[in-house]
Amino acid sequence: MRTGLVLSLAFVAVCTGLVTGHFAKADDREEIKLRIVEIKKQAAQLLEQGRKDKAAGLLREQEELMKRLDGMNSQERPQGRGPNPEQMEKLHKAMQQVHHLRVASEHLKHAGMHDMAMDLMHRAEDIEQDLRNAKEKIAMQSRSEKEPPREQPRRDLPRKEQPERNRPESRGDVRGPEAFIADMQKQLNELRAENRELRMMIEKIANGIRQSDKPQRDKPEWERPKN
């Protein structure tokens, strides 16, 4: 009798520990998400104030927190076939490109092009959020593929009333993760092209300023203005 009571208490303790650990991890994830949001706001304020070094430090902290969050999510993923490694690799590269866009916006900020810098930063944040949603979508899809399909009761209808098949317009957006990632990659490429054009424009402006500040003695005698 006493042995059974001890085993029961031990079982309850183990179950309680598992549940407590689960909620503790959930709380940790929420804290990390809140910290990421806070870092974004602080980094934007620091960039507006021209404090580039501190903003870069916050962005590095944000990147580390996002990696930690991804690791926590992957640990709780059910065993079995996980997300497509190729898809995850594309998402990882896209996130790196978003980071490069953030750095480019900082350079624009210091070049005095504040409006363009903020616009690029906001667009990078939007794409970053879309990529995060894509990761969650891929994870949900991998979990649903592991679960056995549920049989839905089907009511036999007359032939004329049978619903048509293979009509995506009647089922809403049926695009898979590949199409979603392709759209994100297209947006990133467009932003990178715009960023290259802005950098070329900044270089031309800087070259023009350097040429105008060049001393007159460097010019040939026939080009020097006469007194």
C-alpha positions in Angstrom: 0.0 0.0 0.0 2.8 2.4 1.0 4.7 1.5 -2.2 1.7 2.3 -4.3 1.2 5.7 -2.6 4.9 6.6 -3.2 4.7 5.6 -6.8 1.5 7.7 -7.2 3.2 10.7 -5.6 6.2 10.3 -7.8 4.1 10.1 -10.9 2.2 13.3 -9.9 5.5 15.1 -9.3 6.9 14.1 -12.7 3.8 15.3 -14.5 3.8 18.5 -12.6 7.4 19.1 -13.5 6.7 18.5 -17.1 3.8 20.9 -17.2 5.7 23.5 -15.3 8.7 23.2 -17.7 6.4 23.6 -20.7 4.8 26.8 -19.4 8.3 28.1 -18.4 9.5 27.6 -21.9 6.4 29.4 -23.2 7.0 32.3 -20.9 10.6 32.5 -22.1 9.5 32.6 -25.7 7.1 35.5 -24.9 9.8 37.4 -23.1 12.2 37.0 -26.1 9.5 38.1 -28.5 8.8 41.2 -26.4 12.5 41.9 -26.1 12.8 41.8 -29.9 10.0 44.3 -30.4 11.6 46.5 -27.8 15.0 46.3 -29.5 13.4 47.3 -32.8 12.0 50.5 -31.3 15.2 51.4 -29.5 17.3 50.8 -32.6 15.0 53.0 -34.7 15.3 55.8 -32.0 19.1 55.5 -31.9 19.4 55.7 -35.7 17.3 58.8 -35.7 19.7 60.3 -33.1 22.7 59.3 -35.2 24.0 56.8 -32.6 25.0 54.1 -35.1 27.3 52.0 -32.9 24.7 51.4 -30.2 22.0 50.7 -32.8 24.3 48.1 -34.4 24.8 46.4 -31.0 21.1 46.2 -30.5 20.6 44.7 -34.0 23.2 42.0 -33.2 21.4 41.2 -29.9 18.1 40.9 -31.9 19.8 38.5 -34.3 21.0 36.3 -31.4 17.6 36.4 -29.8 15.9 35.3 -33.0 18.4 32.4 -33.3 17.6 31.4 -29.7 13.9 31.6 -30.4 14.2 29.4 -33.5 16.2 26.9 -31.4 13.5 26.7 -28.7 10.8 26.2 -31.4 12.8 23.4 -33.1 13.3 21.6 -29.8 9.5 21.4 -29.3 8.8 20.2 -32.8 7.4 16.7 -32.9 9.7 13.9 -34.0 9.4 12.8 -37.6 9.9 14.5 -40.9 10.8 18.1 -40.2 10.6 21.2 -42.5 12.2 21.0 -45.9 15.9 21.9 -45.4 16.0 23.7 -48.7 13.1 25.9 -47.7 14.7 26.7 -44.4 18.0 27.5 -46.1 16.3 30.0 -48.4 14.6 31.6 -45.4 17.9 31.9 -43.6 19.6 33.6 -46.6 16.6 35.9 -46.9 17.0 36.9 -43.3 20.7 37.6 -43.9 19.7 39.9 -46.8 17.3 41.7 -44.6 20.1 42.4 -42.2 22.2 43.8 -45.0 19.3 46.1 -45.9 19.3 47.3 -42.3 23.0 48.1 -42.5 22.4 49.9 -45.8 19.7 52.0 -44.3 22.1 53.1 -41.6 24.6 54.3 -44.3 21.8 56.2 -45.9 20.9 57.8 -42.6 24.5 59.0 -42.0 24.6 60.3 -45.6 21.8 62.7 -44.7 19.1 60.8 -46.7 16.8 60.3 -43.6 13.5 59.7 -45.4 15.0 57.0 -47.7 16.8 55.4 -44.8 13.6 55.1 -42.7 11.6 53.9 -45.7 14.2 51.1 -46.3 14.2 50.2 -42.7 10.4 49.9 -42.5 10.2 47.8 -45.6 13.0 45.5 -44.3 11.0 45.1 -41.1 7.8 44.2 -43.0 9.7 41.6 -45.0 11.3 40.3 -41.8 7.9 39.8 -40.3 6.6 38.0 -43.4 9.6 35.7 -43.3 8.9 34.9 -39.6 5.3 34.1 -40.6 6.6 31.8 -43.4 8.7 29.9 -40.8 5.7 29.3 -38.7 3.6 28.3 -41.7 6.3 25.7 -42.7 6.4 24.4 -39.2 2.6 24.0 -39.0 2.6 22.3 -42.4 5.2 19.8 -41.2 3.2 19.0 -38.1 0.0 18.6 -40.1 1.7 16.1 -42.4 2.6 13.9 -39.4 -1.0 13.7 -38.2 -3.3 11.1 -39.8 -5.9 12.6 -42.1 -9.4 12.9 -40.6 -12.2 11.3 -42.5 -15.0 13.7 -43.1 -18.5 12.4 -43.6 -19.5 13.0 -47.3 -23.1 13.4 -48.3 -23.9 11.9 -51.7 -25.3 14.6 -53.9 -26.9 14.4 -57.3 -24.4 14.7 -60.2 -25.4 18.3 -61.0 -24.8 19.4 -57.4 -21.4 17.8 -57.1 -18.8 20.5 -56.4 -16.1 21.1 -59.0 -12.6 20.1 -58.1 -9.3 21.7 -58.8 -10.6 25.3 -58.6 -8.1 27.3 -56.6 -10.3 30.4 -56.8 -13.0 28.7 -54.7 -10.6 27.6 -52.0 -8.8 30.9 -51.4 -5.0 31.1 -51.4 -3.6 27.7 -51.9 0.0 28.7 -52.5 2.6 26.6 -50.7 5.7 27.8 -48.8 7.8 27.7 -52.0 5.6 30.3 -53.7 5.6 32.4 -50.6 9.4 32.3 -50.3 9.7 33.2 -54.0 7.6 36.3 -53.4 9.8 37.3 -50.5 12.9 36.7 -52.5 11.5 38.9 -55.3 10.8 41.7 -52.9 14.3 41.4 -51.4 15.9 41.6 -54.9 13.9 44.7 -55.7 15.0 46.3 -52.5 18.7 45.4 -53.1 18.5 46.9 -56.6 17.1 50.1 -55.2 19.8 50.1 -52.6 22.5 49.8 -55.3 21.0 52.7 -57.2 21.0 54.8 -54.0 24.6 54.0 -53.3 25.7 54.9 -56.8 23.8 58.2 -56.4 25.5 58.9 -53.1 29.0 58.2 -54.6 28.3 60.6 -57.5 27.3 63.3 -55.1 30.4 62.7 -53.0 32.7 62.7 -56.1 31.1 66.0 -57.2 31.8 67.5 -53.7 35.4 66.3 -53.8 35.9 67.8 -57.3 34.5 71.2 -56.3 36.7 71.3 -53.2 39.9 70.4 -55.2 42.6 73.2 -55.0 43.0 75.4 -58.0 46.7 74.7 -58.2 46.0 71.2 -59.4 44.5 72.6 -62.6 46.6 73.5 -65.7 47.6 77.1 -65.9 45.3 77.8 -68.9 42.3 76.5 -66.8 43.0 78.8 -63.8 40.7 81.8 -63.4 42.4 85.1 -64.3 42.5 87.8 -61.6 
